[in-house]
Amino acid sequence: MASSKREKIKLKSSKSAYIYTSEKNKSSTPERITLKKYDPTIRERCEFKEAK
């Protein structure tokens, strides 16, 4: 069976300890991801960075 090109990642909030989980394609995006998403603990949108 072929190995998957997708990798599970954690997106950690820059303002709190909240974490989203997601997947990314290893071959098309080798660098770390940063996204603006909603953080329910502080009730606003903030930057989420990929964590190991």
Stockholm file with secondary structure:
# STOCKHOLM 1.0

chainA/1-52         MASSKREKIKLKSSKSAYIYTSEKNKSSTPERITLKKYDPTIRERCEFKEAK
#=GR chainA/1-52 SS CCCCSEEEEEEEESSSSCEEEEEEETTTCCSCCEEEEEETTTTEEEEEEEEC
#=GC SS_cons        CCCCSEEEEEEEESSSSCEEEEEEETTTCCSCCEEEEEETTTTEEEEEEEEC
//
